[in-house]
């Protein structure tokens, strides 16, 4: 199958994530003010979209506190640079089981399981253009951790996002997640054309070899929009691979801490490097307004309190 290179590319910056990276680099933002500032810097560097989690400002651990999301949203919306806001809705599906001989009950303090409305409440209040929908349950690298997203939960969350006028970004970690995403569109839970993020190289989802990557790409309907990323040292090679395969790109400290060997990156530096790769390939980096037009997004003010 011949490749059709994308000549007009949207860069997403995944600003901080929920992984245990907060103690591995001083550049990983923790507080809402730091997260917003890093997102704004990434936008100035060329990111049309910023994908945001929130963390406890003191510990750096992942959080679902509404006030953190509202502060991040307010700071980004009031910035002098325009950027599309993409908030995670992945939090609240964390199941940590006990050891193999005693898996139940789940580990208290590490397990965080919430209902669909609770997982989408910050989306309702903050009204981002995009919210992520992790389209399946998956084992992660940790021994007894499971990312839980049942079909029923995904249908409920997808309907809520669609009703709010927020575009779900389908985060697909394997081909089965794309299979179910197509089912959600067929059922009318999600509107077509859908928006997909191909998450490559995340243990234990789809590995980031190019054969698997193209299998993922070829499972995305032709009329849908998609983006892709990989982790660590493969983040920048995947910028080139995604553009060559016809997609958009994601970089950022959620997925990779390094600008080069021995040199820790900022989000803005990662975006700048991605933009250089894209432009060297002969493509153009799109603005936030152009991204909204391309993906059918609507910018709204946060809900008044």
C-alpha positions as CSV (number, residue, x, y, z in Angstrom):
1,X,0.0,0.0,0.0
2,X,1.6,3.3,-1.0
3,X,2.2,5.9,1.6
4,X,0.4,9.3,1.3
5,X,2.4,11.9,3.2
6,X,0.6,14.5,5.3
7,X,1.6,17.9,4.1
8,X,-0.4,19.9,6.8
9,X,0.5,18.5,10.2
10,X,-1.0,19.2,13.7
11,X,1.4,18.9,16.6
12,X,0.0,17.8,20.0
13,X,2.1,18.3,23.1
14,X,1.4,15.8,25.9
15,X,2.5,18.1,28.7
16,X,2.9,16.0,31.9
17,X,1.0,12.7,31.9
18,X,0.2,10.5,35.0
19,X,3.3,8.3,35.0
20,X,6.0,8.4,37.7
21,X,8.2,10.8,35.8
22,X,8.0,13.7,38.3
23,X,11.2,12.8,40.1
24,X,13.2,12.0,36.9
25,X,13.3,15.4,35.4
26,X,13.0,18.9,36.9
27,X,11.1,20.0,33.7
28,X,8.1,17.8,34.4
29,X,5.4,20.3,35.6
30,X,3.5,19.5,38.8
31,X,1.3,22.4,39.9
32,X,-1.5,23.8,37.8
33,X,0.5,27.0,37.2
34,X,3.5,25.0,36.1
35,X,1.4,22.7,33.8
36,X,-0.3,25.7,32.2
37,X,3.0,27.6,31.8
38,X,4.6,24.6,30.1
39,X,1.5,24.1,27.8
40,X,1.7,27.8,26.8
41,X,5.4,27.5,26.1
42,X,4.7,24.5,23.9
43,X,2.0,26.4,22.0
44,X,4.4,29.2,21.4
45,X,6.8,26.7,20.0
46,X,4.3,25.4,17.5
47,X,1.9,22.9,19.2
48,X,-1.6,23.4,18.0
49,X,-3.0,21.1,20.8
50,X,-1.9,20.6,24.4
51,X,-2.9,17.4,26.1
52,X,-3.1,17.9,29.9
53,X,-3.3,15.7,33.0
54,X,-3.1,17.3,36.5
55,X,-0.9,16.3,39.4
56,X,-0.7,17.0,43.1
57,X,1.5,20.1,43.4
58,X,3.4,18.7,46.4
59,X,4.0,15.0,45.5
60,X,3.7,15.1,41.7
61,X,1.3,12.1,41.9
62,X,-1.6,12.0,39.4
63,X,-4.8,13.7,40.5
64,X,-8.4,14.1,39.5
65,X,-9.1,17.3,41.5
66,X,-11.5,19.5,39.7
67,X,-9.9,22.7,41.0
68,X,-6.6,21.7,39.4
69,X,-8.2,21.2,36.0
70,X,-10.1,24.5,36.3
71,X,-7.0,26.4,37.1
72,X,-5.0,24.8,34.2
73,X,-7.9,25.6,31.9
74,X,-8.3,29.2,33.0
75,X,-4.6,29.9,32.7
76,X,-4.4,28.5,29.2
77,X,-7.6,30.2,28.0
78,X,-6.3,33.5,29.3
79,X,-2.9,33.2,27.7
80,X,-1.9,35.4,24.8
81,X,-1.3,32.4,22.5
82,X,-4.2,30.4,21.1
83,X,-4.1,26.6,21.6
84,X,-6.6,23.7,21.5
85,X,-7.2,22.2,24.9
86,X,-7.2,18.4,25.2
87,X,-8.0,17.1,28.7
88,X,-7.5,13.5,29.8
89,X,-10.5,11.5,30.9
90,X,-8.4,8.4,31.5
91,X,-8.1,8.9,35.3
92,X,-10.5,6.9,37.4
93,X,-9.9,3.6,35.7
94,X,-6.9,2.5,37.7
95,X,-7.1,-1.0,39.2
96,X,-4.2,-2.4,41.2
97,X,-4.6,-6.0,42.3
98,X,-2.9,-7.8,45.1
99,X,-0.2,-10.4,44.4
100,X,-0.9,-13.5,42.2
101,X,-2.1,-15.7,45.0
102,X,-4.1,-12.9,46.7
103,X,-5.4,-10.6,44.0
104,X,-8.4,-9.5,46.0
105,X,-9.2,-7.1,47.4
106,X,-7.6,-4.4,45.2
107,X,-4.7,-2.5,46.7
108,X,-6.2,0.4,48.7
109,X,-4.7,3.8,47.9
110,X,-3.4,2.7,44.6
111,X,-6.7,1.7,43.0
112,X,-8.8,4.6,41.8
113,X,-12.1,3.5,40.2
114,X,-14.7,6.1,39.5
115,X,-18.1,6.2,37.7
116,X,-18.5,7.6,34.2
117,X,-20.0,10.9,35.3
118,X,-17.2,11.5,37.8
119,X,-14.6,10.7,35.1
120,X,-16.1,13.3,32.8
121,X,-17.1,16.0,35.4
122,X,-13.9,18.1,34.7
123,X,-14.7,17.9,31.0
124,X,-18.2,19.2,31.7
125,X,-16.9,22.1,33.7
126,X,-13.8,23.0,31.7
127,X,-15.3,22.5,28.2
128,X,-12.1,21.7,26.3
129,X,-12.3,21.1,22.6
130,X,-11.0,17.5,23.0
131,X,-11.1,14.9,25.8
132,X,-9.4,11.5,25.6
133,X,-11.3,8.2,25.5
134,X,-9.0,5.3,26.2
135,X,-10.8,2.8,24.0
136,X,-10.1,-0.5,25.9
137,X,-8.8,-2.2,29.0
138,X,-5.1,-3.0,29.1
139,X,-2.3,-4.4,31.1
140,X,0.5,-1.8,31.6
141,X,4.1,-2.5,32.5
142,X,3.5,-2.6,36.2
143,X,3.0,-6.1,37.5
144,X,-0.5,-5.9,38.9
145,X,-1.9,-2.7,37.4
146,X,-4.8,-2.8,34.9
147,X,-6.1,0.2,33.0
148,X,-9.9,-0.5,33.1
149,X,-12.2,0.8,30.4
150,X,-15.1,-1.6,29.9
151,X,-17.4,-1.3,26.8
152,X,-20.2,-0.1,29.1
153,X,-18.0,2.6,30.6
154,X,-16.8,3.7,27.2
155,X,-20.3,4.0,25.8
156,X,-21.4,6.1,28.8
157,X,-18.4,8.4,28.7
158,X,-18.5,8.7,24.9
159,X,-22.2,9.7,25.0
160,X,-21.5,12.3,27.7
161,X,-18.6,13.8,25.7
162,X,-20.6,13.9,22.5
163,X,-23.6,15.5,24.3
164,X,-21.2,18.2,25.7
165,X,-19.9,19.1,22.2
166,X,-16.4,17.9,23.2
167,X,-14.6,15.8,20.6
168,X,-13.4,12.4,22.0
169,X,-9.9,11.6,21.0
170,X,-9.8,7.8,20.8
171,X,-6.6,6.6,22.4
172,X,-5.9,3.2,20.7
173,X,-3.2,1.1,22.3
174,X,-3.9,-2.0,20.1
175,X,-5.9,-3.0,17.1
176,X,-8.9,-4.2,19.1
177,X,-9.3,-0.7,20.5
178,X,-9.8,0.6,16.9
179,X,-12.3,-2.3,16.3
180,X,-14.4,-1.1,19.2
181,X,-14.0,2.6,18.2
182,X,-15.6,1.7,14.9
183,X,-18.5,0.0,16.8
184,X,-19.0,3.2,18.9
185,X,-19.3,5.3,15.7
186,X,-21.7,2.7,14.2
187,X,-23.9,2.9,17.3
188,X,-23.9,6.7,17.2
189,X,-22.1,7.0,20.5
190,X,-19.3,8.9,18.7
191,X,-19.8,11.1,15.7
192,X,-17.9,10.5,12.4
193,X,-15.4,11.4,11.4
194,X,-13.7,10.3,14.6
195,X,-10.3,11.5,15.9
196,X,-7.7,8.8,16.9
197,X,-4.4,8.8,18.7
198,X,-2.3,5.8,18.0
199,X,-0.3,5.0,21.1
200,X,2.7,2.9,20.1
201,X,5.3,1.1,22.2
202,X,3.4,1.3,25.5
203,X,3.9,-2.0,27.4
204,X,1.8,-4.1,26.9
205,X,-0.1,-2.7,24.0
206,X,1.0,-2.4,20.3
207,X,4.8,-2.5,19.9
208,X,6.2,0.3,17.9
209,X,7.8,-1.6,15.1
210,X,6.7,-0.3,11.7
211,X,4.8,-3.4,10.7
212,X,2.6,-3.1,13.7
213,X,2.3,0.7,13.2
214,X,1.1,0.3,9.6
215,X,-1.4,-2.4,10.8
216,X,-2.8,0.2,13.2
217,X,-2.8,2.9,10.5
218,X,-4.6,0.6,8.1
219,X,-7.3,0.0,10.7
220,X,-8.2,3.6,10.9
221,X,-11.1,4.5,8.5
222,X,-9.9,6.7,5.6
223,X,-12.1,9.6,6.5
224,X,-11.0,9.7,10.2
225,X,-8.2,12.0,11.4
226,X,-5.4,10.4,13.3
227,X,-2.1,11.1,15.1
228,X,0.6,8.9,16.5
229,X,3.4,8.8,19.0
230,X,5.9,6.4,20.6
231,X,7.9,6.6,23.8
232,X,11.4,7.6,24.8
233,X,14.1,7.6,22.1
234,X,11.5,6.6,19.4
235,X,9.5,9.7,19.9
236,X,11.1,11.7,17.2
237,X,11.4,8.9,14.7
238,X,7.7,8.5,15.1
239,X,7.2,12.2,14.1
240,X,8.7,11.3,10.7
241,X,6.8,7.9,10.5
242,X,3.4,9.5,11.3
243,X,3.8,12.2,8.7
244,X,5.0,9.8,6.1
245,X,2.0,7.5,6.8
246,X,-0.4,10.4,6.4
247,X,-1.0,11.4,10.1
248,X,-0.4,14.0,12.7
249,X,2.1,13.9,15.6
250,X,2.4,14.0,19.3
251,X,5.4,14.8,21.4
252,X,5.9,15.9,25.0
253,X,7.2,15.0,28.5
254,X,4.3,12.5,29.1
255,X,6.0,10.2,26.6
256,X,9.7,11.1,26.6
257,X,12.0,13.1,28.9
258,X,15.0,13.5,26.6
259,X,15.9,15.9,23.9
260,X,19.0,13.9,23.1
261,X,21.3,11.5,25.0
262,X,22.3,13.1,28.3
263,X,20.1,16.2,27.8
264,X,16.7,16.5,29.5
265,X,14.1,18.3,27.4
266,X,11.4,20.8,28.1
267,X,8.0,20.5,26.3
268,X,8.8,23.5,24.1
269,X,12.1,22.0,23.0
270,X,10.4,18.8,22.0
271,X,7.8,20.7,20.0
272,X,10.5,22.8,18.3
273,X,12.4,19.6,17.3
274,X,9.2,18.0,16.0
275,X,8.4,21.1,14.0
276,X,11.9,21.1,12.5
277,X,11.5,17.5,11.4
278,X,8.1,18.2,9.9
279,X,9.2,21.3,8.0
280,X,12.4,19.6,6.8
281,X,10.2,16.9,5.3
282,X,8.4,19.6,3.3
283,X,5.2,19.7,5.3
284,X,3.6,22.6,7.2
285,X,2.8,22.9,10.9
286,X,-0.8,24.0,11.4
287,X,-2.0,26.6,13.9
288,X,-4.6,26.0,16.6
289,X,-7.3,27.6,14.5
290,X,-6.4,25.5,11.5
291,X,-6.5,22.4,13.7
292,X,-10.0,23.3,14.9
293,X,-11.1,23.6,11.2
294,X,-9.4,20.3,10.3
295,X,-10.8,18.3,13.2
296,X,-14.2,20.0,13.5
297,X,-13.5,21.4,17.0
298,X,-15.4,24.1,18.9
299,X,-13.7,26.5,21.4
300,X,-15.9,27.3,24.4
301,X,-15.4,29.2,27.6
302,X,-15.3,27.1,30.9
303,X,-18.5,26.6,32.8
304,X,-19.2,29.5,35.2
305,X,-19.0,28.6,38.9
